[in-house]
Structures are given as C-alpha cells and as structure tokens.
C-alpha cells in the first residue's frame, strides 16, 4: 500500500483500493474456516466411504499377498507389481481426494471469490530476500498467528481432557466388559468428544473469519491525502475541471448570444428571466433560441437591443417558457396562442415602424 506520510487512516477504502488490494493478493481469508471445512469433509467422507474403502483395502492386501506367492518378486516384476498396487490404491482414495479438493476450492472461492492472478506467481526479488523473509517471520502478524495457534491447541486439549475426565469411570471399567460392549462405550465417548471438538472448531473458525474481515478492512483504509490523490487520478484535478466547465459555459453562452441576434422577440420577466423566440418560414412552431436568468437574462436583453430585436415584458409567459422549454426546442402546444399573439404584436409594430412595408 501507499505510504501514508504519517497520517492516520480514517477513510473507508474505495472500490479502486479494493481492486488494487485484490490484485496484490490481499484478501480477507480465514485459514481456520478452510481447515475446519476440510476436516469436516474428510470425516464425513471417510464415514460415507468407509465400507467400500475397507473392502477395497482388504482386497488389495489379499491380492498383494497372493501375487507375492504366485510370482517371484524380482527387479523385473517389481515395477509392474508396484504400478498395480499404487493404481489400485489411488482408485480407492480418489473419491475422498476429489471431495477434499472440491471442498477446499469451494471454501476459498466462497470467502474471496474466483480470480486468476498471474502476478502473484511472477518471481520477485523481495520474496527471496532473506532479510525480508526474517521480517515476515518475526513480524507482529506472524507472532499473533502463532499465539492464535497455541490458544487453539490449548482449547482443544482442554476440551479433550475435560471430556475424558468426565468419562474416566467408564473408561476404567472397559477392562471388565466384553469386546462388543466395550467398543460401544468407546464409540459413544468418541462421538461425544468429536461433537464437542467440532463445535469448538466451528466457533473458532467463524470468529477467525470475522476477525480476518475486520483486519482486512482496517488494513486497506485510506488517509485523507490518499483519498484526494485517488480522486484526482480518477476524476481529474478539481481546479482544472472547474475551469473546463467555466470555459464550456462561456462557449455555450456565446453561441446562444449569436442566436439572439436573429431572434424575432425576447420575452422578459422583466428582471429575472429572458427567453428569445425564433420563428422562420417552414417551421412548425416557434422555438426557443436562447434563455437565461439574472445575469444571462440581462445579457440577452442587451444583445437584443443592440441588434433591434424587440424586448417585450410578459412575466407569466417568460417564467413559463423558461421553466418548461429546453434550449432549441419548439414551444409546446399550450403556448401557441400566447406566442402567436405576441408575434402578431411584434410584426404589427415592425410594419408600423417601416411605414407598412
């Protein structure tokens, strides 16, 4: 992460910061949760596959013994026999291996999502630097993880000791029981111990996942300066953008003032709004050539007077046209009557000023 420059990280991470952290392999992932799910899948898988696995192992052992007596084991026959034993062994454990692979992959994807990142596989000098390696080994986080592992082992041993202590009388009486009842007692105690250990591991895994999420959010937090720098990189310099917007407004106003020069009439509020209307032969209806409020309205009226465009005061019509009509848009049907009367008045005044021509 970027250097904070001594500033305190007080701002939540942005989406860009999260994407950058993900590309670098910094994600919120709990090893405890993945380990628990793998252990649980292994136990359930062994329980489900135990009959078939046991029979297969018996067949493999019997076949191996038969093959050893039926054929002489020599340097020439040993590779063939080894391939037979290894192949049969792999066939027996393949379902359990596939189950663990699916559960392990699913646990990782469920926590951090699926992403292929080749950058993490690229060789980097700092990874083989012994000094950097010692720093990672003896860092605060490594010490914390080591302490967490010791705490977990202590809890597991405590639960095991308390469970066996509570069953001490039954365990001591196993010697007086026949084999079948003794195995039943051992199975009951084993299930009780396994249940308690699994419950403890569930609590530890969920607590570790919550802690990893909190630690991840804390690590990727940003300082105010980092937030400003990222905003500048993504949105641009605020001062430059403000100047650009001002320049765009000036260009739009100049273009609008050129349209005022050829307008037929300017309707005013008279102090707050000004709307210039244009009607040419072939147009279905008059259109709004320019409009503005306050300072822009004063400029529209100045340009109109400089180029002999009539300026007519009609506050209701000026307010309505300014509020409901867009620049360059033809006026709506409900304004036809009022605008037609206004244009007729303007044309009548112009004919009178030119001697009826």
C-alpha positions in Angstrom: 0.0 0.0 0.0 1.0 3.6 -0.5 3.0 5.5 2.1 0.6 7.2 4.5 3.1 10.0 5.2 2.4 9.8 8.9 -1.3 10.5 8.5 -3.9 8.3 10.3 -6.1 6.0 8.2 -9.6 7.3 8.8 -11.3 6.8 5.5 -13.0 3.7 4.2 -11.4 2.1 1.2 -12.7 2.9 -2.2 -13.6 0.3 -4.9 -10.4 1.1 -6.7 -8.4 0.5 -3.5 -10.2 -2.8 -3.0 -9.4 -3.9 -6.6 -5.7 -3.0 -6.2 -5.5 -4.9 -2.9 -7.2 -8.0 -4.6 -4.7 -7.9 -7.5 -1.9 -7.9 -4.9 -3.4 -11.0 -3.2 -4.6 -9.1 -0.1 -8.0 -10.6 0.7 -10.0 -11.5 3.8 -9.5 -15.2 4.1 -9.7 -17.4 7.2 -7.3 -20.4 7.2 -9.2 -21.7 10.2 -12.5 -21.8 8.3 -10.9 -23.6 5.4 -9.2 -26.1 7.7 -12.4 -26.8 9.5 -14.4 -27.4 6.3 -11.6 -29.7 5.0 -11.6 -31.6 8.3 -15.3 -31.9 8.4 -15.4 -33.1 4.8 -12.7 -35.6 5.5 -14.5 -37.1 8.5 -17.9 -37.2 6.6 -16.2 -38.6 3.5 -14.4 -41.3 5.5 -17.7 -42.2 7.2 -19.5 -42.5 3.9 -16.8 -44.3 2.0 -15.6 -46.5 4.9 -17.4 -49.7 3.9 -16.2 -49.6 0.3 -12.7 -48.3 1.2 -12.3 -51.0 3.8 -13.3 -53.8 1.4 -11.0 -52.4 -1.2 -8.1 -52.3 1.1 -8.7 -55.9 2.1 -8.8 -56.9 -1.5 -5.7 -55.0 -2.2 -3.8 -56.6 0.7 -5.0 -60.1 -0.2 -4.2 -59.6 -3.8 -0.7 -58.3 -3.0 0.0 -61.4 -0.8 -1.4 -63.7 -3.4 0.7 -62.0 -6.1 3.8 -62.3 -3.9 3.4 -66.1 -3.5 2.2 -66.7 -7.1 5.0 -64.8 -8.8 8.6 -64.2 -7.8 9.3 -60.6 -6.8 12.3 -59.6 -8.8 13.8 -56.5 -10.2 11.9 -57.1 -13.5 8.4 -57.8 -11.9 8.6 -55.3 -9.1 7.7 -52.2 -11.2 4.7 -54.0 -12.6 3.5 -55.1 -9.2 4.2 -51.6 -7.8 2.0 -50.0 -10.6 -0.7 -52.4 -9.8 -0.7 -51.7 -6.0 -0.3 -47.9 -6.5 -3.0 -47.8 -9.2 -5.5 -49.7 -7.0 -4.7 -47.6 -4.0 -5.2 -44.4 -5.9 -8.5 -45.7 -7.3 -9.7 -46.3 -3.7 -8.8 -42.9 -2.3 -9.6 -40.9 -5.4 -13.3 -40.2 -4.4 -12.1 -38.9 -1.0 -9.4 -36.8 -2.7 -11.8 -35.3 -5.1 -14.2 -34.5 -2.3 -11.5 -32.7 -0.4 -10.3 -30.8 -3.5 -13.9 -29.6 -4.2 -14.5 -28.5 -0.6 -11.1 -26.8 -0.3 -11.6 -24.9 -3.6 -15.2 -24.0 -2.7 -14.2 -22.7 0.8 -11.6 -20.4 -0.8 -14.0 -19.2 -3.6 -16.8 -18.6 -1.1 -14.6 -16.4 1.0 -12.8 -14.3 -1.6 -14.4 -15.1 -5.0 -12.8 -16.6 -8.1 -9.9 -14.7 -9.7 -6.9 -15.8 -11.7 -4.0 -13.6 -10.9 -0.7 -14.4 -12.6 1.1 -11.5 -10.9 1.3 -13.5 -7.7 3.2 -16.3 -9.5 5.8 -13.9 -11.0 9.2 -14.0 -9.4 10.0 -11.0 -7.2 13.4 -10.2 -5.6 11.8 -9.4 -2.2 10.4 -12.9 -2.0 13.9 -14.5 -2.0 15.5 -11.7 0.1 16.5 -13.4 3.4 16.1 -10.1 5.3 12.5 -9.6 4.0 11.9 -13.3 4.9 13.1 -12.8 8.5 10.9 -9.7 8.8 7.9 -11.6 7.7 8.7 -14.5 10.1 9.2 -12.3 13.1 6.5 -9.7 12.3 3.7 -8.8 14.7 1.2 -10.6 12.5 3.3 -13.8 12.5 3.6 -13.6 16.3 -0.2 -13.1 16.5 -0.9 -16.1 14.3 1.5 -18.3 16.3 -0.2 -17.2 19.5 -3.6 -17.9 18.0 -2.5 -21.4 17.1 -1.2 -22.1 20.6 -4.5 -20.8 22.0 -6.5 -23.1 19.7 -4.4 -26.1 20.6 -4.8 -25.3 24.3 -8.6 -25.1 23.9 -8.7 -28.4 22.0 -6.6 -30.1 24.7 -8.7 -28.6 27.4 -11.9 -29.9 25.9 -10.4 -33.3 25.3 -9.1 -33.5 28.9 -12.4 -32.4 30.4 -14.4 -34.9 28.3 -12.1 -37.8 29.1 -12.0 -36.8 32.8 -15.8 -36.9 32.9 -15.8 -40.4 31.3 -12.9 -41.7 33.5 -15.2 -44.2 35.4 -16.5 -45.7 32.1 -13.0 -45.9 30.6 -11.6 -47.7 33.7 -14.4 -50.2 33.5 -13.7 -51.2 29.9 -11.4 -54.0 31.1 -14.4 -55.8 32.7 -16.6 -55.6 29.6 -16.8 -58.0 26.7 -15.4 -56.7 23.4 -18.7 -55.7 21.7 -20.0 -53.6 24.7 -16.5 -52.1 25.2 -16.4 -51.0 21.6 -19.8 -49.4 22.0 -18.7 -47.4 25.0 -15.6 -46.3 23.2 -17.7 -45.3 20.2 -20.1 -43.3 22.4 -17.2 -41.4 24.1 -15.5 -40.8 20.8 -18.7 -39.3 19.3 -19.2 -37.1 22.3 -15.6 -35.8 22.1 -15.8 -35.3 18.3 -19.0 -33.4 18.7 -17.5 -31.0 21.3 -14.3 -30.5 19.3 -16.3 -29.8 16.1 -18.5 -27.3 17.9 -15.4 -25.6 19.3 -13.8 -25.5 15.8 -17.0 -24.0 14.3 -16.9 -21.2 16.9 -13.1 -20.6 16.3 -13.5 -20.7 12.5 -16.3 -18.2 12.5 -14.6 -15.9 15.0 -11.4 -16.1 12.9 -13.3 -15.3 9.7 -14.9 -12.2 11.3 -11.5 -11.1 12.6 -9.9 -11.5 9.2 -12.7 -9.4 7.6 -12.2 -6.7 10.2 -8.4 -6.8 9.9 -8.7 -6.6 6.1 -11.0 -3.6 6.2 -8.6 -1.9 8.7 -5.5 -2.6 6.5 -7.0 -1.1 3.3 -8.3 2.0 5.0 -7.0 5.2 3.5 -5.8 8.6 4.7 -7.5 11.8 3.5 -4.4 12.6 1.4 -4.6 9.2 -0.3 -8.3 9.7 -1.0 -7.6 13.1 -2.5 -4.8 11.7 -4.7 -7.1 8.9 -6.0 -9.9 11.3 -6.7 -7.5 13.5 -8.7 -6.3 10.4 -10.7 -9.8 9.2 -11.4 -11.8 12.4 -11.8 -9.0 14.8 -12.7 -7.8 18.0 -10.9 -10.9 19.8 -9.4 -9.4 23.2 -10.4 -8.9 22.1 -13.9 -12.3 20.6 -14.2 -13.9 23.8 -12.8 -12.0 25.9 -15.4 -13.1 23.5 -18.1 -16.8 23.8 -17.1 -16.5 27.5 -17.0 -15.0 27.5 -20.5 -17.8 25.3 -21.7 -20.4 27.6 -20.2 -18.7 30.6 -21.9 -18.8 28.9 -25.3 -22.4 27.9 -24.8 -23.4 31.5 -23.8 -21.6 33.0 -26.8 -23.3 30.6 -29.2 -26.6 31.4 -27.6 -26.0 35.2 -28.0 -25.4 34.6 -31.7 -28.9 33.1 -31.9 -30.4 36.0 -30.0 -29.3 38.3 -32.9 -31.6 36.6 -35.4 -34.5 36.0 -33.0 -37.9 37.6 -33.5 -38.7 38.6 -29.9 -37.3 38.4 -26.4 -39.9 37.8 -23.6 -38.8 39.1 -20.2 -39.9 38.8 -16.6 -38.6 41.8 -16.7 -35.8 41.4 -14.2 -35.1 37.7 -13.6 -35.9 35.8 -16.8 -35.4 36.3 -20.6 -36.4 33.9 -23.4 -35.6 34.6 -27.1 -38.1 33.1 -29.6 -37.3 32.4 -33.2 -39.8 31.7 -36.0 -38.8 31.1 -39.6 -40.6 30.1 -42.7 -41.2 26.3 -42.8 -41.0 25.8 -39.0 -44.0 24.0 -37.4 -43.8 26.3 -34.4 -41.6 29.0 -32.8 -38.5 27.6 -31.0 -36.5 28.8 -28.0 -33.3 30.4 -29.4 -31.9 31.5 -26.0 -32.9 31.7 -22.4 -31.4 32.7 -19.2 -31.9 34.0 -15.7 -30.4 37.1 -13.8 -27.0 37.9 -15.4 -27.6 35.9 -18.5 -31.0 37.4 -18.9 -29.6 40.9 -18.8 -27.0 39.9 -21.4 -29.7 38.5 -23.7 -31.7 41.8 -23.4 -28.6 43.9 -24.1 -27.7 41.9 -27.3 -31.4 42.0 -28.4 -31.5 45.8 -28.1 -28.1 46.2 -29.9 -29.5 44.3 -32.9 -33.0 45.8 -32.9 -34.7 42.6 -31.6 -38.0 43.6 -29.8 -37.9 43.1 -26.0 -41.4 42.5 -24.6 -42.3 42.3 -20.9 -44.7 39.3 -20.2 -43.8 37.9 -16.8 -46.2 34.9 -16.7 -45.2 33.8 -20.3 -41.5 34.4 -19.6 -41.5 32.3 -16.4 -43.5 29.5 -18.1 -41.3 29.4 -21.2 -38.1 29.4 -19.1 -39.3 26.6 -16.8 -40.9 24.3 -19.3 -38.9 24.7 -22.6 -35.4 23.5 -23.4 -33.0 25.4 -25.5 -33.6 24.8 -29.2 -36.9 23.1 -28.5 -40.2 24.1 -30.2 -42.7 25.6 -27.8 -45.4 23.3 -26.5 -49.0 23.4 -27.9 -50.3 25.2 -24.8 -48.2 28.3 -25.5 -49.2 28.6 -29.2 -52.0 31.1 -28.6 -49.9 33.4 -26.3 -46.8 33.3 -28.5 -48.9 33.8 -31.7 -50.5 36.9 -30.2 -47.0 38.2 -29.1 -45.5 37.6 -32.5 -48.5 39.3 -34.2 -48.0 42.3 -32.0 -44.3 42.4 -32.8 -44.9 42.1 -36.6 -47.5 44.9 -36.3 -45.1 47.2 -34.5 -42.4 46.4 -37.1 -44.8 47.2 -40.0 -45.8 50.5 -38.4 -42.1 51.4 -37.9 -41.3 50.7 -41.6 -44.4 52.5 -43.0 -46.4 49.4 -43.6 -43.8 47.7 -45.8 
